[in-house]
Each structure stands twice: as structure tokens, then as C-alpha cells.
Amino acid sequence: MSEPRRPRVFDPGDPAIVEEPPASAAPDTAASAAGSSPTVRPTLAELGQRGLRWGTLLVLALAGAALLGISAWFARLVSAALVRDDWVGWTALALLSIAALAALMLLLRELVGFSRLARLNRVRTDIARALADRNLKHERKAARRLAALYARRPEQAWSVRRFREHARDVHDPGELLALADRMMVAPLDGQARRLITRSAKRVATVTALSPMVFIAVGYVLIENLRLLRGLASLYGGRPGFFGMLRLAQLVFAHIVATGGVALTDDLLGQFLGQDILRRLSRRLGEGAFNGALTARIGIAAIEVIRPLPFLAAKRPRVRDVLGEVLRPMFTQTKT
């Protein structure tokens, strides 16, 4: 009589363990041995992954048909109006001419806006390369391009003139762009901070007082886009509509990369305090958070748009802007 088998521990992932095929797989195995291909039974998940997405195709087809119908109706209306030799035809021709002129001007404005953003980006790239190389020649070239960017502004003429006078005495790498930062760009930072503060106050007030959510959301979106355009115009960009959307994409990518939303929540809690945040009403809390988020977007926009890194000027902080935006709310809640 053989000894009883002792218990053993097996690793399920051990390749030495051969698992016998189930009985249901025997017909397929026999078919494979006979040289015929086994029958493949796709699952519901595999069927969902194969082929076209019929819902998307249906929506696209209906949208295309609706657009084609509107275009055909508009074409018939215009052609019928233009063939008439009376006031209806002449009015239609005048309206179409005005529309074509307006579309051309909008296109030109977008092209000019993109060219301004491209010029600002070239100045920023030249400055970053000059700072990395610590080459005084490249630094002087980048500083001249920066001065030319602001020389045509009446409010910046005195700063540019002072910079050009003092730039002759600078001979150390890095000091010339620090001088440009202190004389030409730092005054713009103060104006940018005031723009951000006003926008954040408006957003906090409208969100707290708005009776409907979609009105508050729409206003927050419009105000933030207007803030981005104002900051870009301040530093020398002034984009059009599509350029502003591209700039908003870059700013939000910067916020996501730096964890800006979580940072805004933390700063809001540190400034007001958790007890006061719990005592705030829902509307006031939403207004405080939206105002803080607008301030964070503005500070991130400065980081993206500013042609110079902060060499000699003081870097603006979200905490400073929050102090000016939320201090009235903090004082009122505390009393």
C-alpha cells in the first residue's frame, strides 16, 4: 500500500502546470487536428468594438443633411433675390457685399492676431535661448526685440527710453535682461494684477448673486476669456477669437500640469479658514471658489504670455490676489 500524498503548494502561474482543456473545447480541438479552422464565436464586447459606430454615423448623416438643406435653401433665396431687377435684388446684393466684407475683415483680424502671438512667442524663445547660453551678444539682440515690441506704446515710451540709455553700461551676461525685466515688463505686471483682481471680483459677485446656474457659468466663461485677451493685449499679443481659444488651451494645460485647481482649493481654505467656509452659504461658497479660480487662471496666463521670466521683478501670487478679492466677503462673514 502506497504512502498517502502529502499536501503541496502550487503556483497557478507555473508554466510546468498543464491545464487540461474543457470538454466543450473538444470539437474545436478535433477540428483543428483535422486541418479545419475552429469556429470563432465573438462576444458582445468584441461586436461592439468591430465595425462602425452606428449612432455616431446617424448623427453625422442627419447633421450633414440638415446643413445641406439649409445651404440649398439659402442658395435658392439668394439666387431668386439677385435675379430680380428691383429694390429686393439690390438690397440682397448690398447685404451680401457687406457680409463678404465683414468676413474678410474677420479673417484678416484673426491672421493679425496669430502673427502677434507668433511674434511674442519668438521674443520669448530668443530670450530663453539667450539666458540658457549666457551669451551677451544674443542677449542684446533679444533685448532689442523686446524693446521694439513696446516702443510704439505711448505709456511705455519713457520706460523703453530709460532702458536703452542704461543698456549701454551693462556688460555682464544676464544683467541686461534683468534690467529689461525691471524697467519695461515689471510695470505691466502691476496692470495685469489689477486686471485679474477686477475680473475675479466680478466673477465672485455674479456667481454669488446669479439666480440661475447657467447664467453664472456663461458669465464665468466669458469673463475668463476676456481676461485672457486683456492680458495678451497688455503683454503684446492681442489675439483674435481663435487665437484666444488657442491661448486658453495653453493656459488650462499649464494649470493642469501644475495642479492649479487643487492649489486654488487649498489657498481658499487657508485664506478663509475651514470654519468660515462651512458657515458660508452655497452661493457665497461658489462665488468665492469661482473668483479664486479666475485669479488662478490669470496668474497662469501671465506665466504663459509674459515674454520674460521673472528675473528682477516680483512674481505675482494667487494668495495676494485672493486677499483683495475675498477680503470683503471674509470681513462680512466674520462680523
DRENBA-64830 format. One record per residue: x, y, z of N, C-alpha, C in turn. Coordinates in steps of 0.02 Angstrom, whole numbers, plus 50000, padded with zeros to 5 digits. Each point is the difference from the previous one (the first is absolute). Last residue first. Example, Ala and Ser with C-alpha at 12.3 -4.5 7.8 and 13.67 -1.06 7.14 Angstrom:
residues 2
506424988850354500425005950003499615005550037;500154971449996499555005950000500455006050000;
This chain:
residues 335
490945446350536499575004150042499304997250006;501544988849862500274999950068499575004250047;499554999649768499824993750030500214999750073;500595018949871499294999850009499784993650035;502275002649941499825004750053499264999750015;500834987049820500274997550064499785004550057;499515006849781499584994450019500214997250068;501345017249907499335002550019499534994450022;502174993449922500015003450065499325003050018;500694988049791499584996950050500005003550068;501285007749804499344997949975499544997950056;502295006450039499625005749978499304998149978;501494982950067499915004650056499585006049980;500674984449837499444997650041499875004650059;501885004149865499385001949965499394997750040;502114993850082499925007350003499365002349967;500594977049990499825001950068499895007650006;500844989949801499284999450005499765002450069;502255010249892499764994050032499245000050004;502255011949850499345000650032499764993350027;502615008349974499504995649969499335000850035;502005018649970499704995550049499464995949966;502235010049871499345001850025499744994850047;502064997149883500075005150051499345002150030;500034981249852500715000550018500115005050056;498014984849874500065004850055500735000050024;499384994649740499924997050067500115005250054;499105007649758500594999050041499834995750060;498315005949842500584998549957500634998650039;497354995050067500545004750015500624998349959;497964986350003500045005549952500625004250009;499454980950144500024997749931500155005849952;499755004050235500574995449990500074997949927;498135012950062500615004150002500624995649989;497944989150020500065003449935500615004649998;499454989350203500274995249952500085003149931;498965012950165500714999250017500334995049952;497675003149976500375006049982500744999450014;498564982750069500065000049927500405006149978;499464998550227500514995049982500114999749925;498295013950083500665002750018500554995149982;497814992649971500165005249951500685003250014;499184984750157500214996549939500165005049944;499135008450203500684997450010500254996449938;497785007549997500465005650001500724997950009;498354983550015500075002349931500455006149995;499494991650216500424995349963500105002349928;498595012950140500695000350024500454995349959;497684999549956500305006349978500725000650021;498784981550076500134999549928500325006349973;499325000450224500564995449991500174999149927;498125012750056500615003750017500614995549993;497904990149964500145005049949500655003850014;499214984450161500224996649939500185004949946;500295008750248499464996949963500274996949936;501545002450223499775003549940499414996449969;501244991450187499465004650017499745003949940;501864985049985499404996150015499415004550017;502095009949959499754996949938499374995950014;501135009450182499645005149963499724997249935;501354985950131499385001650036499585005149962;502164993949917499504994949989499355001550036;501695019049904499944995650057499434995149990;500985018349853499385001150037499964995850064;501974998449865499855007150007499385001150044;500744977949943500485003350045499815007350012;498704987249848499914997650068500485003350049;500245004849773499365002750023499874997950071;501894991349891500095007050018499355003150025;499904977849921500415000550061500095007250022;498904996149796499594997750056500385000550066;501185004849802499505005150013499564998250060;501554984249921500345005450035499525005750016;499224982049871500104997950069500355005550041;499765004149773499334999850031500064997950073;501975000849859499755006550021499334999750035;501954984549910499524998650053499665006350026;501614997649813500255002450065499524998650057;499494993749773500684997550012500265002050069;497915008349925499964992850013500684997250017;499905022449934499684999150065499964992750019;500825005749786500485001950052499704999050070;498614996549817500494994750002500535001550053;498425016549958499714994550038500464994050002;500695018449871499965001950071499714994350042;500104997649765500674999850029499985001650075;497995001649878500224993150003500694999450033;499155021449956499654996950056500194992750007;500835011549815500325002350061499674997050061;499014995849793500644996650005500385002050063;498025011449954499854993150018500644995850006;500205022049923499835000050071499834993050024;500405003249771500625000650038499885000050075;498155000449860500314993449999500685000150034;498865020749986499594995150035500344993250003;501725019149972499314999949979499624994750038;502215012350110499784995249949499285001249978;502075012650133499325001849974499784995249946;502325004650124499734994849955499375002149964;501485011350178500215000749931499724994949952;499615004650246500704998049990500214999949927;497775006350062500445003850043500734998449988;498274987849891500085006749972500495004150041;499424978950083500414999349939500115006749967;498584999550186500704998850020500454999249940;497685002449961500285006150028500734999150021;498794981249925500145004649944500305006550025;499334984250160500574997449962500175004749942;498085005050126500615001150040500624997649962;497894995649907500165007149995500635001850039;499174978250019500275001149933500185007349989;498964994650202500674997249998500325000749931;497765007050030500455004350038500724997349999;498264987149902500125006249961500515004450035;499304980550114500374998349939500185006249961;498645002650190500684998150020500424998449938;497715004249967500375006250016500724998450020;498544981849958500155003849939500395006350013;499274987450184500514996349964500195003749935;498235008750131500645000850034500564996649962;497824997249921500205007049991500685001150032;498984979250028500295000649933500195007249985;498934994650208500674997349996500315001349931;498195016250126500014993949959500724997949988;499465019750127499474995450020500004993449963;502085017450078499624997749942499454995150022;501735010950141499355003249995499574997349943;502274992250052499645000050064499295002749994;501465000149811499854993150019499594999750065;500795021049924499474997549956499814992950019;501815009950118499365003450014499444997249958;502214991849967499754998150066499325003250014;501105006149801499784993049997499724997850067;500955021649985499374999649962499744992849998;502085003550102499465003050040499344999649963;501924992949886499834995350053499455002850044;500865014049831499634994449971499794995050054;501365018250065499335002349980499594994349971;502244995350057499605001450060499305002349981;501584996649828499794993650029499565001250061;500955018949896499524996849955499734993550031;501745011050112499375003650008499464997149955;502174991149980499714998250065499345003650011;501255005649810499714993449994499674997750065;501205020249998499375000849964499654993249992;502134999850099499525003450043499335001049967;501774991149873499754995150049499505003150048;501185013249840499434996549971499724994850049;501975012150057499405004250003499384996749970;502094988049985499725000250067499415004950006;501324997849798499484994950008499685000350069;501795015449929499484999849949499434995350015;501955004050151499795006549973499404999649953;501034980450109499845004950051499715006449972;500734982649855499454997650041499795005250050;501905004249870499395000549960499394997650039;502084997350102499845007149995499365001149959;500854978450010499735001850066499815007450002;501084992149810499304997950001499685001250068;502285005049981499635004249953499264998249999;501614987650130499815006350030499585004349953;500974978549936499444999450045499765006550029;502524998349920499444995949975499464999350053;501605021949988499994993250029499414996149972;500515023749959500494995849965500014992950027;498655026449993499964993150024500464995649958;499515023749964500464999050055500014993050027;498515008149825500695000749976500514998550054;497615000750037500244993749972500725000449976;498625018350089500394996350049500294993649972;498635014249862500555004050027500454996150048;498044990049910500515000749948500585004350024;498144997550143500354993749992500565000649949;498575018450031500454999050057500404993649994;498345003949838500555004849993500504999450057;498034987250008500444997549948500605004649991;498335006850150500354994150026500494997249949;498585017849935500505002350049500404994250028;498214995449850500555003549966500555002150049;497774988650034500634996550011500605003649971;497725007749981500114999250072500654996450016;499315003449771500165006450033500144999250075;500514981349808499485001850048500175006650034;501434988349841499475003849968499445001950048;501934986350062500215006949986499425004249970;500154975650070499645004850041500155007349982;500994981349882499314997850011499595005150037;502355002649965499615001749941499274998050006;501504993750171499905007350001499595002349940;500644977450008499515001450052499855007450005;501684993149853499354997949975499455001250051;502215004350065499785004949949499324998149971;501024985150151499765006050035499785005349950;500984980349916499334998550027499725006150037;502195001849918499534999449943499294998650026;501755000450157499865006749975499514999949941;500734979550086499585003350049499835007249978;501514986849876499324997649990499525003650048;502255004850029499795002349934499284997949986;501064992750199499815007050003499775002649933;499844975050105500375003449948499765007349998;499304978850127500385005350034500485003549952;498314981449966500695000349974500455004850038;497674997850058500314993450006500735000049977;498695019549977500134998750070500334993250010;499345006049783500545004450022500174998850073;498154988649907500634997449973500595004350023;497845007150061500174993850035500664997049974;499165019049891500225001750068500194993750038;499084997549784500675003049997500275001750070;497784992049983500484994749984500715002849997;498235015350033500074995750059500514994549987;499415013749820500385003950049500134995750062;498634990649838500695000349976500445004050049;497684998950041500324993550014500724999949976;498695018949953500124999650072500344993450018;499315002649778500565004650015500174999950074;498144987649930500624996949976500605004550013;497865008250051500194994750047500644996649979;499145016049854500235003150062500204994950052;499054992449798500675002649988500285003550062;497784992050003500474994450002500715002449988;498305016149983500064997550068500484994350007;499485008349785500425004850036500094997750073;498564987349868500694999249976500475004750037;497695001850043500274993850028500724998949979;498865018349910500135001050071500284993850033;499334999049774500615003950007500175001250074;497974989349951500564995749982500675003650008;498035012250031500094995350055500594995349986;499375014849830500315003650055500114995550060;498854991149814500705001449983500365003650056;497684996350022500374993750006500745000949983;498585018549972500084998550071500384993550009;499455006249780500515004650028500124998550074;498294988149892500654997949975500565004450027;497785005850053500194993850034500684997649976;499075018849894500195001650068500234993850038;499154996949785500645003449997500255001950070;497864990449979500524995149987500695003249995;498155014150024500104996150061500544994749991;499355012949812500355004250049500144996150064;498734989449831500695000949978500405004150051;497694997450036500354993750011500735000549980;498635018649956500104999250072500384993550016;499355004149777500555004450020500154999650075;498174987449915500644997649974500595004350021;497835007150057500164993850036500674997249977;499045019249894500335001650064500174993750040;499844995549744499635005050038500365001050067;500204982849810500285006549985499595005550034;500594972050040499505005349997500335006749990;501214979850035499765000549931499475005449992;500974994550215500475003549956499755000749929;498774987950169500015007250015500445003849951;499864976449987499355002949981499995007550014;501914987950066499955000249927499345003049977;500334996850232500455005249974499945000549924;498764983150108499755006550020500445005649970;500664977649969499405001649960499745006950016;501794992050130500225001349931499415001749955;499564993650223500315006749998500235001749929;499124978450038499485005150008500285007049996;501524982149995499615000249938499445005250005;501304996250193500405003249948499625000549934;498994988550179500045007250014500395003649947;499924976649984499345003049987500005007450013;501944987750052499905000449928499335003149982;500474995950226500425005449975499935000849924;498874982050102499705006450021500415005949974;500854978449961499405001249960499675006650019;501864993150127500205001849932499405001449955;499594992250218500275006850003500225002349930;499274977750022499445004750009500245007250002;501644983149990499615000249938499415004850005;501334996450192500385003649949499605000449934;499084987250176500005007150017500375004149948;500014976549975499325002749991499985007550014;502024988250040499875000749928499315002949986;500574994850222500395005849977499885001349926;499014980850091499695006150028500365006249977;500864978749941499415001949961499665006150027;502524990949991499555002150054499385002949967;501594981049880499875007150011499575001050061;501574977749982499575003749955499925007350019;500684983650198500094999249928499535004649961;500024997950240500625003149978500094999749925;498134989950111499965007250009500625003649976;499904976349997499555002749949499945007650006;501244988650162500355000049936499565002749944;499044997550212500515005350002500385000449935;498424982650029499675006549990500505005750001;501004976749922499605002250057499675006749984;500774979549821500165006650031499535001650057;500894976749888499375002950024500155006650034;501194981449816500105005650044499325003050017;501014974749913499465004949996500105005450051;502064985749886499474999750051499495005549991;501414988449795500055005450048499444999550051;501124978449872499515005349989500065005150055;501284979349989500225004849949499515005549986;500014981150166499804997749934500205004949946;500355005050230500434994449981499844997549931;498665016950089500675002549985500464994549979;497854994150071499975003449934500685002849981;499744990450212499984994949948499995003149931;499885014350182500664996949996500024994849947;497955010250045500445004749967500704997149993;498394987450119499855000349928500465004749963;500274998550240500214994149963499825000349927;499535015850187500485001749949500224994149959;498494998750186499675003849947500475001849944;500744989150202499664995449953499685003749943;502175010750117499324997850019499694995749946;502695000750036499455003949970499334997550022;502234998450153499644996349949499445004249971;502385008450105499284999650014499654996549943;502575000750112499634999549937499274999050017;502385009550124499334997250012499625000349934;502155009350016500054992650000499324996850011;500425023950005499894997249933500044992449998;499175016650205500564995749982499884997049932;498525014850136500365002649942500584995749977;498634995150196499584999749939500355002549938;501164987850212499925006949975499574999749937;500054982450221500165001149929499885007449984;500424981750223499785006649978500235001149929;499364976550156500515004249969499685006649977;499574975950170499765006249967500575004249975;500214973050013500025005850044499745006349963;499384973449963500335005949971499965005850049;500054973550078499545005349979500395006149975;501034975149975499915005150050499525005449975;499804974249913500425006149993499855005050055;499834972349998499585006050000500445006250000;
